[in-house]
Amino acid sequence: MTTPERPRDVRTDEDRVEEALRLLSGPPVALDVAAKALGRGSGVYAWWAAPSIFPDLPGPQNTNVPALRLLYLGRATNLRGRILRNHLRRSGSSTLRRTLAGLLVSEGYQTTWTDRVVLVPEDEARLTAWMHAHLRFTWAEDPEPETVEAALVRRFHPPLNVHGVDPEHVQPAVVAAKYAYDTSSQPGAL
């Protein structure tokens, strides 16, 4: 018995994960370069940094630039919007920004309470500048990024990810940073 051949335009989840991995493992670019190239399609993205950034947190090396390691994986229905309007601007809508601010507690980031804990405007700008100076970025467009992101998070255990990571790979320092950030301002503390 023979199996029918798959149409060439139909990709399996495994094919999509491998294609995304190939693109995410490419040479990471500076955020200003990414900002000009990001499309509005859905997909997955990866944040990379030198090991000297958060040296106590493990992360797999980039295959093309071994001096960088994976910090965080995410997904978006609109890559350009998610990165430019959320991750590079607003702590209220970016888990990554909240985690970074919690990890950078020694930098003295200030928070306030709106309908949630957010960085004060000056520190939103300061964190964005820090991200531009220290982080690099890769992305891969995909029509169903949830499946791809879940598979890659399970495979690589990015240190700043908590959701979807096997419990034994969740980093206690990241959980503590998230808690410190979340409790830094309380309702009515204005």
MARLUMDO-422109 format. One record per residue (C-alpha): residue in three letters; y, z, x. Coordinates in pm, 1 decimal, always signed. Each point is the difference from the previous one (the first is absolute). Last residue first. Layout:
REM MARLUMDO-422109
ALA Y Z X
...
REM end
This chain:
REM MARLUMDO-422109
LEU +5670.4 +4392.6 -22.8
ALA -301.8 +231.2 -1.3
GLY -40.8 -37.4 -378.9
PRO -328.0 -186.0 +33.4
GLN -152.2 +69.7 +343.0
SER +77.3 -147.7 +335.2
SER -218.0 +19.1 +312.0
THR -318.3 +49.2 -205.4
ASP -100.9 -366.7 -15.5
TYR +93.8 -56.9 +365.7
ALA -201.2 +294.3 +126.3
TYR -295.6 -99.9 -219.8
LYS +4.0 -358.2 +128.2
ALA +24.6 +124.1 +358.8
ALA -291.7 +241.6 -53.9
VAL -217.1 -282.1 -140.3
VAL +99.8 -216.2 +296.7
ALA -80.8 +275.1 +251.3
PRO -336.8 +56.8 -171.8
GLN -95.2 -367.1 +58.9
VAL -238.9 -136.6 -262.2
HIS -302.6 -142.3 +184.7
GLU -261.8 +246.6 -128.1
PRO +127.0 -56.0 -354.2
ASP -72.6 -376.1 +10.4
VAL +333.7 -178.7 -34.2
GLY +82.4 -150.0 -339.7
HIS +313.5 +208.1 -43.3
VAL +111.7 +174.3 +319.1
ASN +152.9 -279.7 +207.0
LEU +212.7 +103.2 +298.7
PRO -297.7 -1.0 +240.1
PRO -131.9 -343.9 -95.4
HIS -371.0 +52.3 -79.0
PHE -116.0 -342.6 +128.1
ARG -290.3 -107.8 -224.5
ARG +77.6 +198.4 -316.1
VAL +368.3 -98.1 +25.5
LEU -101.3 -364.7 +51.6
ALA -228.8 -10.5 -304.6
ALA +253.8 +172.2 -225.9
GLU +281.8 -228.6 +116.1
VAL -202.4 -315.3 -66.4
THR -107.4 +104.6 -347.6
GLU +351.4 +108.9 -100.6
PRO +160.8 -314.4 +149.6
GLU -114.8 -239.9 -271.6
PRO +200.2 -322.8 +53.3
ASP +9.4 +42.4 +377.2
GLU +282.9 -39.2 +251.0
ALA -59.3 +152.7 +339.3
TRP +238.2 +228.4 +184.9
THR +93.2 +127.2 +345.7
PHE +264.1 +251.0 +110.9
ARG +143.5 +185.3 +295.1
LEU +137.4 +353.2 +15.9
HIS +217.3 +191.0 +246.8
ALA +359.5 -128.5 -2.8
HIS +4.4 -153.9 -348.4
MET -173.6 +308.9 -141.2
TRP +252.1 +230.1 +168.7
ALA +287.9 -206.0 -146.9
THR -157.3 +29.7 -346.5
LEU -39.6 +374.9 +54.9
ARG +369.2 +32.7 +89.5
ALA +109.0 -199.4 -306.4
GLU -207.6 +218.3 -234.8
ASP +133.4 +294.4 +202.5
GLU +360.2 -79.2 -84.9
PRO -92.1 -48.2 -366.7
VAL -174.0 +340.2 -34.6
LEU -376.9 -40.3 +7.3
VAL -177.1 +28.0 -331.9
VAL -196.5 +271.2 -183.1
ARG -51.7 -86.9 -365.8
ASP +208.7 -48.3 -315.8
THR +295.2 +53.3 +230.7
TRP -71.7 +273.6 +254.1
THR +142.6 -13.7 +350.7
THR -139.5 -58.6 +344.0
GLN +127.0 +37.4 +355.7
TYR -172.8 -145.5 +306.5
GLY +24.6 +236.2 +294.5
GLU -162.6 -210.9 +272.8
SER -257.4 +278.4 +49.3
VAL -130.3 -81.8 -349.1
LEU -99.9 -349.2 +117.5
LEU -346.4 +24.7 -155.0
GLY +148.8 +86.8 -338.4
ALA +253.5 -283.3 +25.2
LEU -281.9 -240.7 +89.3
THR -207.9 +116.8 -296.0
ARG +289.0 -39.2 -243.2
ARG +77.1 -345.8 +138.0
LEU -365.0 -111.9 -30.4
THR -31.2 +138.2 -352.3
SER +287.2 -226.7 -95.3
SER +173.4 +12.1 -339.2
GLY +221.8 +305.0 +36.1
SER +34.1 -59.9 +373.2
ARG +209.6 -308.4 -67.6
ARG +117.7 -265.7 +247.6
LEU -239.4 -161.0 +244.4
HIS -322.4 +84.2 -180.2
ASN +141.1 -55.4 -346.3
ARG +246.3 -286.8 -36.3
LEU -87.3 -199.8 +312.9
ILE -373.0 +67.1 +25.2
ARG -97.3 +6.9 -365.8
GLY +240.5 -277.4 -99.4
ARG -115.4 -240.6 +269.4
LEU -367.6 +70.8 -60.8
ASN +14.0 -41.1 -378.4
THR -322.1 +124.7 -165.1
ALA -34.5 +232.4 +295.6
ARG -269.3 +158.7 +211.4
GLY -4.4 +255.2 +277.9
LEU -145.5 +79.9 +339.5
TYR +140.7 +262.0 +236.5
LEU +2.2 +104.3 +366.0
LEU -187.4 -273.3 +187.0
ARG +34.8 +4.8 +375.3
LEU +221.7 -188.5 +241.4
ALA -42.1 -41.8 +377.5
PRO -315.9 -201.3 -75.6
VAL +214.2 -293.4 -120.0
ASN -235.1 -272.5 -123.3
THR -285.8 +223.2 -117.9
ASN +238.2 +263.6 -136.8
GLN -141.0 +335.2 +95.1
PRO -168.3 +226.7 -252.3
GLY +180.3 +320.6 -97.2
PRO -15.9 +361.3 +106.7
LEU +277.7 +251.5 -71.1
ASP +90.3 +250.0 +269.9
PRO +226.8 -246.9 +181.0
PHE +233.8 -36.6 -300.8
ILE +197.5 -283.5 +159.9
SER -121.3 -2.6 +361.6
PRO -298.4 -205.5 -121.3
ALA +238.2 -294.0 -57.8
ALA +53.0 -92.2 -362.1
TRP -146.0 -220.9 -276.1
TRP +59.7 -32.9 -375.2
ALA -241.0 -217.9 -197.5
TYR +44.0 -210.7 -312.2
VAL -201.2 -122.9 -295.4
GLY +79.2 -270.6 -250.7
SER +197.4 -117.7 -298.6
GLY +247.1 -285.3 +21.1
ARG +375.1 +40.4 +46.2
GLY -2.6 -132.6 +355.0
LEU +74.6 +183.7 +321.7
ALA +143.9 -211.0 +282.6
LYS +356.7 +127.1 +38.5
ALA -91.3 +365.9 -47.4
ALA -294.0 -39.1 +240.0
VAL +232.6 -105.2 +282.8
ASP +234.5 +293.4 -69.5
LEU -301.6 +230.7 -11.2
ALA -122.6 -96.2 +345.9
VAL -326.8 -190.5 +3.2
PRO -362.4 +100.9 +35.7
PRO -223.5 -246.0 +189.7
GLY -289.0 -89.6 -227.8
SER -238.0 +267.6 -122.9
LEU +150.9 -11.5 -349.7
LEU -64.9 -375.5 -15.8
ARG -364.4 +18.9 +107.5
LEU -57.7 +308.3 -216.7
ALA +145.1 -182.9 -300.6
GLU -237.0 -291.3 +60.1
GLU -295.4 +238.2 +37.5
VAL +89.9 +185.8 -320.1
ARG +40.0 -326.9 -191.7
ASP -336.4 -129.9 +120.1
GLU -165.4 +330.6 -96.3
ASP +158.6 -13.3 -344.7
THR -151.0 -346.5 -39.3
ARG +212.2 -310.9 +18.6
VAL -9.5 -277.7 -256.3
ASP +187.1 -313.4 +113.3
ARG -300.8 -141.4 +188.3
PRO -226.6 +6.6 -305.6
ARG -305.6 +209.7 +80.3
GLU -320.1 -191.0 +63.1
PRO -277.1 +52.2 -249.1
THR -293.3 +201.6 +124.6
THR -322.4 -179.3 +70.5
MET -344.4 +84.1 -130.8
REM end
